[in-house]
Amino acid sequence: MIPYGKQDINQQDIDAVIDVLKSDFLTQGPQVPAFEQAMQKQCNAKHAIAVNSATSALHIACLALGVSKGDLVWTTPISFVASANCALYCGASVDFVDIDAVTYNLCSAKLEEKLIYAKANNLQLPKVLILVHLSGEPCEMLEISKLAKEYHFSIIEDASHAIGSEYKGNKIGSCQFSNITVFSFHPVKIITAGEGGVATTNDVELADKMLLFRGHGITRDTQQMVGESHGDWYYQQITLGYNYRMTELQAALGLSQLNRLEAFVERRNVIAEYYDQELQNLPIHLPTQKSEHKSSRHLYIIRLELQKISHSHKGVFNAIREKGVGVNLHYIPIHLQPYYQGLGFKEGDFPTAEKYYREAISIPLYPQMSEMQLDEVCAVLRIVLV
């Protein structure tokens, strides 16, 4: 079976992890700050906070921005559930903005329409917007940031798919148009730390808050303490935090992988261009990449023209898998999940996202795919899509 995604681990990565295992530190040592500094440099950001998962990064990003009970967070329905759950962890409510029919990202025009309607009808406006750069294709950050200033909400970029992407010459993670950006290092992402995440920001106060939330709310900084320190051993818990720390093992692997980020992104784009050429005459819509953007091409999502195909969506999906190609689907609209329907959402609320879900399939894309594997994927699609 050709998987839809797969990590690429080389001897350098293995040696980096073994070196940590032989060292004095397995949890909090020199590798975590080294990885944070490397991420700052990669993203052109002033601060980077490493954590044990992107979900944790989303949670502390919401906390740092003051999201709490009574607040409202908006996000996209086409993402993994963590992009919405993080607001619920803080006691806030969640709503969604429908997607753009071409890029599948949160639609800036629909966002503006929803904001205008909410303000005109004295409805609650969002405190935070969490957008997702789906597949590595950047959202329309300039337009969204203008709306954030006008309607006074903060922006978190969920860039779990987008390390190595660029928007109008700005690296994703630079936070030029947002308050905080979050990355994922799950094994099928662009680079991996086994698991793990990073939040970047240019705001020192947000960075300090996220550091506190990451480590139980505990500080050893005497400037943050209440009263005087009792000695070099002393620490204080000054807020309620969590154990979201990244290990030395994760950081060492992430740091090693970061050295190959450019090569990974280049290879992903080569594969995507191959698909663009080989699949253009099939009854599918190919993914769109805007010329002013650089995408890391985390996913290659096709959309079926079902009226031209003899199989159903499920039939196509199953037939492709039966022929040894491990396709997947990113994502089930969050508002259709039973838990969210229990919160009052229902089918029909976000029609563009729902139509996307009925047609979308992610086909294999990862750097070490061989020409033979690429040819096999294309051949299987030509057979099935009739």
C-alpha positions in Angstrom: 0.0 0.0 0.0 1.3 3.4 -1.0 0.5 5.7 2.1 -0.9 9.2 1.6 1.9 10.5 3.8 5.1 9.3 5.5 7.9 10.6 7.5 11.5 10.6 6.1 14.0 9.7 8.7 17.7 9.5 7.8 20.9 8.5 9.7 21.4 12.1 10.8 18.0 12.1 12.5 18.7 8.8 14.2 22.2 10.0 15.4 20.7 13.2 16.8 18.2 11.2 19.0 20.8 8.7 20.1 23.1 11.6 21.2 20.3 12.9 23.4 19.8 9.4 24.9 23.5 9.3 25.8 23.4 12.8 27.3 22.4 14.1 30.7 19.1 15.5 29.6 16.0 13.7 28.3 13.4 16.4 29.1 14.5 20.0 29.6 18.0 20.5 28.3 19.9 22.3 25.5 18.0 20.8 22.5 14.6 22.5 23.2 16.0 26.1 23.2 18.2 25.2 20.2 15.1 24.1 18.3 13.2 27.2 19.4 16.0 29.4 18.1 16.1 27.5 14.8 12.4 28.0 14.4 12.7 31.7 15.1 15.3 32.0 12.4 13.3 29.8 10.0 10.1 31.9 10.4 11.7 35.3 10.9 9.8 35.5 14.2 11.0 37.1 17.5 9.8 34.2 19.7 9.2 30.5 19.4 7.8 28.3 22.1 8.1 24.5 21.7 5.5 22.2 23.1 4.5 18.5 23.0 1.9 18.9 20.2 0.2 21.4 17.9 -3.0 21.0 19.9 -1.2 22.1 23.0 0.2 25.1 21.1 -3.3 26.1 20.0 -4.5 25.8 23.6 -1.8 28.0 25.1 -2.2 30.5 22.2 -5.9 30.9 23.1 -5.0 31.2 26.7 -2.3 33.8 26.0 -4.8 35.9 24.1 -7.2 35.8 27.0 -9.8 33.4 25.6 -12.2 32.4 28.4 -15.8 31.7 29.3 -18.2 34.0 27.5 -15.8 34.6 24.6 -16.4 33.5 21.0 -13.8 32.0 18.7 -14.3 31.6 14.9 -12.5 29.1 12.8 -12.9 27.1 9.6 -15.0 23.9 9.4 -12.4 22.2 7.2 -9.7 21.3 9.6 -8.8 18.7 12.2 -11.0 19.1 15.3 -8.2 20.6 17.3 -8.5 23.9 15.5 -11.9 24.3 17.2 -11.5 22.2 20.4 -8.8 24.5 21.7 -11.3 27.3 22.2 -13.7 25.0 24.1 -10.8 24.0 26.4 -10.8 27.7 27.5 -14.5 27.7 28.2 -15.3 29.8 25.1 -17.9 29.2 22.4 -17.0 28.3 18.8 -18.5 29.2 15.4 -17.3 28.7 11.9 -16.8 30.7 8.7 -17.4 28.8 5.4 -14.5 28.0 3.1 -13.5 29.4 -0.3 -14.6 27.1 -3.1 -11.2 27.2 -4.8 -8.5 27.2 -2.1 -10.6 25.4 0.6 -9.3 27.9 3.1 -11.5 30.0 5.3 -13.0 32.5 2.9 -12.1 36.2 3.6 -15.2 37.4 1.8 -17.5 35.2 3.8 -15.7 36.3 6.9 -16.4 39.9 6.1 -20.1 39.1 5.4 -20.4 37.3 8.7 -18.8 40.1 10.6 -21.0 42.8 9.0 -24.1 40.7 9.8 -23.1 40.1 13.4 -22.4 43.8 14.0 -25.5 45.0 12.3 -27.7 42.6 14.4 -25.8 43.2 17.7 -24.5 39.7 17.8 -21.4 38.7 19.6 -18.2 39.3 17.6 -15.2 36.9 17.8 -12.4 37.5 20.2 -10.1 35.3 18.2 -10.1 34.0 14.6 -8.2 30.7 14.1 -7.5 30.2 10.4 -5.9 27.2 8.8 -3.4 27.2 5.8 -4.9 24.0 4.4 -2.4 21.8 2.5 0.2 24.6 2.9 -1.7 27.1 0.7 -1.7 30.4 2.7 -5.0 32.1 3.5 -5.6 35.7 2.3 -3.8 37.2 5.3 -3.8 40.8 4.2 -7.6 41.0 3.8 -8.2 39.0 7.0 -5.7 41.2 9.0 -7.6 44.3 7.9 -10.8 42.9 9.1 -9.1 42.0 12.4 -8.1 45.7 12.9 -11.6 46.9 12.0 -13.5 44.4 14.2 -10.9 44.1 17.0 -10.2 40.4 17.0 -6.9 38.6 17.3 -5.6 36.0 14.8 -4.0 32.6 15.3 -2.6 31.0 12.2 -2.9 27.2 12.4 0.1 26.4 10.1 0.2 22.7 10.9 0.4 22.1 7.1 2.5 25.2 6.3 6.0 25.3 7.6 8.1 26.4 4.6 5.2 28.2 3.0 5.3 31.9 2.1 2.6 34.6 1.7 3.5 37.7 -0.4 7.2 37.1 0.4 6.6 36.6 4.1 7.4 33.3 5.7 4.5 31.6 7.4 5.3 31.9 11.1 6.7 35.4 10.8 3.3 36.7 12.3 3.3 39.7 10.0 -0.4 39.5 9.8 -1.3 37.7 13.0 -0.7 37.5 16.7 0.5 33.8 16.9 1.3 31.0 14.5 1.2 27.4 15.4 3.1 24.5 13.7 2.7 20.7 14.0 5.5 18.1 13.8 3.3 15.0 13.7 4.9 12.2 11.6 3.0 12.9 8.4 3.6 16.7 8.5 6.4 18.5 6.4 9.0 17.8 9.1 8.5 15.6 12.2 9.6 15.6 15.8 7.8 12.3 16.4 5.1 14.5 17.8 5.3 18.1 18.9 4.4 21.7 18.1 5.7 25.3 18.1 4.0 28.6 18.6 5.7 31.7 17.1 4.9 35.3 17.9 6.5 38.8 17.8 4.8 39.9 21.1 7.0 39.3 24.2 4.0 39.4 26.5 2.3 36.7 24.5 5.5 34.7 24.5 6.0 35.0 28.2 2.4 33.9 28.9 2.7 30.8 26.6 5.9 29.8 28.4 4.1 29.9 31.7 1.1 28.0 30.4 3.5 25.4 28.9 5.1 24.6 32.2 2.5 24.3 35.0 2.3 28.1 35.4 5.6 27.9 37.2 8.4 30.5 37.1 11.9 30.8 38.4 12.1 34.4 37.2 12.3 36.7 40.3 10.8 39.5 38.4 7.6 37.6 38.0 7.5 36.3 41.6 5.3 37.5 44.5 7.7 38.5 47.2 11.4 37.5 47.5 13.0 34.3 46.4 13.9 31.8 49.1 17.0 30.7 47.3 18.4 29.1 44.1 16.0 26.2 44.4 12.9 28.4 44.6 10.0 28.6 42.1 6.5 29.8 42.2 3.3 28.8 40.5 1.7 32.2 39.5 -1.0 30.9 37.2 -2.8 27.6 36.3 -0.7 26.0 33.7 -0.2 22.6 32.0 2.6 20.1 31.3 2.9 20.8 27.6 6.7 20.7 27.5 8.6 19.3 24.5 11.2 16.6 25.3 14.9 16.8 24.3 14.3 13.7 22.1 11.5 15.5 20.1 13.6 18.7 19.9 16.7 16.9 18.6 14.7 15.1 15.9 12.9 18.3 14.9 16.1 20.3 14.8 17.7 17.6 12.6 14.7 17.5 10.3 14.6 21.3 10.0 18.0 21.1 8.1 16.1 19.3 5.3 13.0 21.5 5.2 13.9 23.3 2.0 14.6 20.0 0.3 11.4 18.4 1.5 9.3 21.4 0.3 11.1 21.4 -3.1 10.4 17.7 -3.6 6.8 18.1 -2.6 6.3 20.8 -5.2 8.0 18.6 -7.8 5.5 15.8 -7.0 2.6 18.2 -7.1 3.6 19.6 -10.5 3.9 16.0 -11.8 0.3 15.3 -10.6 -0.8 18.6 -12.2 0.4 17.4 -15.6 -0.6 13.8 -15.4 -4.1 14.2 -14.0 -5.3 17.2 -15.8 -7.6 15.3 -18.2 -9.4 13.3 -15.6 -12.9 14.2 -14.2 -11.5 15.9 -11.2 -10.7 19.4 -9.9 -6.9 19.8 -9.2 -5.7 21.9 -6.3 -5.0 25.6 -6.9 -1.9 27.4 -5.9 -1.9 31.2 -6.2 1.2 32.6 -8.0 2.0 35.1 -5.2 2.1 32.3 -2.7 4.6 29.5 -2.0 3.0 26.4 -0.7 4.7 23.6 1.2 2.3 21.2 -0.5 1.5 19.1 2.6 -1.5 17.6 0.9 -2.6 17.0 -2.7 -6.4 17.2 -2.6 -8.5 16.3 -5.7 -12.2 16.9 -6.0 -14.3 14.5 -7.9 -16.7 15.6 -10.7 -19.1 13.0 -9.6 -21.6 13.6 -12.4 -18.9 12.4 -14.8 -17.9 9.3 -12.8 -19.7 6.0 -12.6 -18.8 5.5 -8.9 -20.0 7.3 -5.8 -17.5 9.3 -3.7 -17.2 6.4 -1.3 -17.0 4.0 -4.2 -14.0 5.9 -5.7 -12.3 6.1 -2.4 -12.7 2.3 -1.7 -11.7 1.3 -5.2 -8.5 3.3 -5.1 -7.5 1.8 -1.7 -8.3 -1.7 -3.0 -5.8 -1.2 -5.7 -3.0 -0.4 -3.2 -3.1 3.4 -3.1 -3.7 4.7 0.4 -5.8 7.8 -0.2 -7.3 9.7 2.7 -9.8 12.6 3.3 -8.9 15.9 4.9 -11.3 16.8 6.5 -14.7 15.9 7.8 -16.4 19.3 8.5 -16.0 19.9 12.2 -19.6 21.1 12.5 -20.9 17.7 11.3 -19.2 15.8 14.1 -21.7 14.5 16.7 -20.1 16.5 19.5 -20.5 19.7 17.6 -24.0 18.9 16.5 -24.8 18.5 20.2 -23.7 22.1 20.5 -26.4 23.1 17.9 -24.6 22.9 14.6 -26.4 21.0 11.8 -26.0 19.9 8.2 -26.6 22.8 5.8 -24.9 25.4 8.1 -21.8 25.7 5.9 -22.7 24.5 2.4 -19.4 25.1 0.6 -17.5 23.0 3.2 -20.1 20.3 3.0 -19.9 20.1 -0.8 -16.1 20.0 -0.6 -16.4 17.0 1.8 -18.7 15.1 -0.6 -16.1 15.4 -3.3 -12.6 15.5 -1.8 -9.9 12.9 -1.7 -6.2 13.3 -0.6 -3.8 11.3 -2.8 -0.3 10.3 -1.7 2.3 13.0 -1.5 5.6 12.6 0.5 9.2 13.4 -0.4 10.5 9.9 -0.9 7.9 8.8 -3.4 9.5 7.1 -6.3 8.7 7.7 -10.0 7.3 4.2 -10.1 4.9 5.0 -7.2 3.8 8.2 -8.8 3.1 6.4 -12.0 1.2 3.8 -10.1 -1.0 6.4 -8.4 -1.8 8.0 -11.7 -2.5 4.7 -13.4 -4.9 3.7 -10.6 -6.8 7.0 -10.8 -7.1 6.6 -14.6 -8.7 3.2 -14.1 -11.1 4.1 -11.3 -12.2 7.5 -12.5 -14.4 6.3 -15.4 
